[in-house]
Amino acid sequence: MIKQVLFDGQEAIQASNGQLEMILIPSFGSNVISLVDVKTGRELLVKPDSFAALKESPILHGIPVLFPPNRIKGGTFQFNGVTHEFPINEIGKHHIHGFVYDKPWVVTAQHERNGIITIETAIQLEKPAIYKNASIHLTYELDGTVLRQKAVVKNNGNEAFPWGIGYHTALLFDEKNSVFSLTKKSQWTLSDEAIPTGDQVPGEPIEKKNLQGIALDDAFAAVEQGNEAVLHNKETGCTITYRTDSAFKHWVVYNGNGREGFLCPEPYTCITNAFNMDVPAEVTGLRVLEPGEEDVVAAEIEVTYSKS
């Protein structure tokens, strides 16, 4: 079922396959602001109470699309000998989270076939100058208890550009009764302003860790295969598994002060400030699209139930 609805006066798309139900607002970042487990009626995302709340705090509701993700130190970087400046929008020093999370997207397709619901949206960037010929095409699929996310980034211009994409996925998280797992292989060392120094500390995966009272704003290098973040509520038995393809080389994990009832496992194709790091691109994940080229990245969120 796909239907057009209003969310606090804003046009939205509601889609349900009888197992998951999502609400998408194309005109505001193509943000999936709600994902409900239909059988239990449980909301899985941090859903805004109103459109005003979404506008006031767009990054901590639903699944904001970050292009590029996280901070660019000083809002400045060089590419092919040219200095580029992005707007300073974080602590008066840095640029953060890119240019599409609050912009209008266009719905290009919506249909239900063979039990799979598909909604496609797209945006053609106009600014900043380096991205004036960049486009992003998003596909969301509801398939059983899985929400799939696919992004196609294309260079429609005559000049190459560097890029990265991520999702600031804000999941509800009962700290008292829930545990968190992550298949990371190392952790980035960060400055006081959460910008990587370039160093990494090797470490084991996170296994079923209780995060109550533990404040996180940490960055991790992902494994090449089997990359996933898992949130498990021991009281309800609900497990949310967030998987990505190998294009997503990093996770940033954020939870405020560890007592706010949410957890953001954020998959990134490139690490924070990759545009300025003197580290090989195969490590940072920074990608370059030449004229006419496109790239595809994919992730999915699955909801299951178990007691362990």
Long-range contacts (C-beta under 8 A, 24 or more apart in sequence): 1-112, 1-117, 2-110, 2-111, 2-112, 2-117, 2-119, 7-33, 7-51, 8-50, 8-51, 8-52, 9-51, 10-51, 13-107, 13-110, 13-119, 15-110, 15-117, 15-119, 15-142, 16-117, 16-142, 17-112, 17-115, 17-116, 17-117, 17-142, 17-143, 17-144, 19-142, 19-144, 19-145, 20-142, 20-144, 20-145, 20-146, 20-147, 20-303, 22-140, 22-142, 22-147, 23-47, 24-119, 24-121, 24-140, 25-54, 26-104, 26-105, 26-106, 26-107, 26-121, 27-104, 27-105, 28-54, 28-55, 28-58, 28-102, 28-104, 29-58, 29-64, 29-65, 29-100, 29-101, 29-102, 29-103, 29-105, 30-65, 30-100, 30-105, 30-121, 30-123, 30-138, 31-58, 31-61, 31-62, 31-63, 31-64, 31-65, 31-101, 32-62, 32-63, 32-140, 32-147, 33-61, 33-62, 34-62, 35-147, 35-301, 37-145, 37-238, 37-303, 40-236, 40-238, 42-236, 42-238, 43-172, 44-171, 44-172, 44-240, 44-301, 44-303, 45-169, 45-170, 45-171, 45-172, 46-170, 46-171, 46-172, 46-262, 55-102, 58-101, 58-102, 59-97, 59-101, 59-168, 59-170, 60-168, 60-170, 60-262, 60-264, 61-170, 62-170, 63-149, 63-167, 63-168, 63-169, 63-170, 64-97, 64-101, 64-167, 64-168, 64-170, 65-100, 65-101, 65-136, 65-138, 65-151, 65-165, 65-167, 66-97, 66-98, 66-100, 66-101, 66-165, 66-166, 66-167, 66-168, 66-266, 66-268, 67-98, 67-99, 67-100, 67-101, 67-136, 67-153, 67-163, 67-164, 67-165, 67-166, 68-98, 68-163, 68-164, 68-165, 68-166, 68-270, 68-274, 68-275, 69-97, 69-98, 69-164, 69-165, 69-166, 69-168, 69-252, 69-266, 69-268, 69-269, 69-270, 69-272, 70-96, 70-97, 70-166, 70-194, 70-252, 70-266, 70-268, 70-271, 70-272, 70-273, 71-95, 71-96, 71-193, 71-194, 71-195, 71-272, 71-273, 72-96, 72-273, 72-275, 72-276, 73-195, 73-273, 73-276, 76-276, 77-275, 77-276, 79-130, 79-161, 79-162, 79-275, 80-160, 84-128, 84-129, 84-130, 85-128, 86-128, 91-193, 93-193, 94-193, 94-195, 97-168, 99-125, 99-127, 99-128, 99-131, 100-125, 100-136, 101-168, 105-138, 108-137, 115-143, 115-144, 116-141, 116-142, 116-143, 117-141, 117-142, 117-143, 124-156, 130-159, 130-161, 131-161, 131-163, 132-157, 133-157, 133-158, 133-159, 134-161, 134-163, 134-289, 136-165, 145-302, 145-303, 145-304, 146-300, 146-301, 146-302, 146-303, 147-300, 147-301, 147-302, 148-298, 148-299, 148-300, 149-298, 149-299, 149-300, 149-301, 150-296, 150-297, 150-298, 151-296, 151-297, 151-298, 152-294, 152-295, 152-296, 153-289, 153-294, 153-295, 153-296, 153-297, 154-289, 154-293, 154-294, 154-295, 155-289, 155-290, 155-291, 155-292, 155-293, 155-294, 156-292, 157-291, 158-291, 159-291, 160-288, 160-289, 160-290, 160-291, 161-288, 161-289, 162-275, 162-286, 162-287, 162-288, 163-270, 163-286, 163-287, 163-288, 163-289, 164-268, 164-269, 164-270, 164-274, 164-285, 164-286, 164-287, 165-268, 165-269, 165-297, 166-248, 166-252, 166-266, 166-267, 166-268, 166-269, 166-270, 167-266, 167-267, 167-299, 168-254, 168-264, 168-266, 169-242, 169-264, 169-265, 169-266, 169-267, 169-301, 170-262, 170-264, 171-231, 171-240, 171-262, 171-263, 171-264, 171-265, 172-261, 172-262, 173-211, 173-231, 173-255, 173-261, 173-262, 173-263, 174-233, 174-235, 174-261, 175-210, 175-211, 175-212, 175-213, 175-255, 175-258, 175-259, 175-261, 176-212, 177-233, 177-234, 177-235, 177-236, 178-210, 178-211, 178-231, 178-232, 178-233, 178-234, 179-208, 179-209, 179-210, 179-211, 179-231, 179-232, 179-234, 180-206, 180-208, 180-209, 180-210, 180-211, 180-229, 180-230, 180-231, 180-232, 180-253, 180-263, 180-265, 181-205, 181-206, 181-207, 181-208, 181-209, 181-229, 181-230, 181-232, 182-206, 182-220, 182-228, 182-229, 182-230, 182-251, 182-253, 182-265, 183-222, 183-223, 183-226, 183-227, 183-228, 183-229, 184-220, 184-221, 184-222, 184-223, 184-251, 185-220, 185-221, 185-222, 185-223, 186-220, 186-221, 187-218, 187-219, 187-220, 187-221, 188-218, 188-219, 188-220, 188-221, 188-250, 188-271, 188-272, 190-217, 190-218, 190-219, 190-272, 194-219, 194-272, 195-272, 195-273, 196-271, 196-272, 196-273, 196-277, 198-277, 198-278, 198-279, 208-232, 211-255, 211-258, 211-263, 212-258, 212-259, 213-257, 213-258, 213-259, 214-255, 214-258, 215-255, 215-256, 215-257, 215-258, 216-253, 216-254, 216-255, 216-258, 217-252, 217-253, 217-254, 218-252, 218-253, 219-250, 219-251, 219-252, 219-253, 219-271, 219-272, 220-250, 220-251, 220-252, 220-253, 221-249, 221-250, 221-271, 221-283, 222-248, 222-249, 222-250, 222-251, 222-267, 227-267, 229-253, 229-265, 229-267, 231-263, 231-265, 232-306, 236-305, 237-305, 237-306, 237-307, 238-303, 238-304, 238-305, 239-303, 239-304, 239-305, 239-306, 240-301, 240-302, 240-303, 241-301, 241-302, 241-304, 242-267, 242-299, 242-300, 242-301, 243-299, 243-300, 243-301, 243-302, 244-297, 244-298, 244-299, 244-300, 245-297, 245-298, 245-299, 247-285, 247-295, 247-296, 247-297, 247-298, 248-297, 248-299, 249-284, 249-285, 250-285, 267-299, 269-297
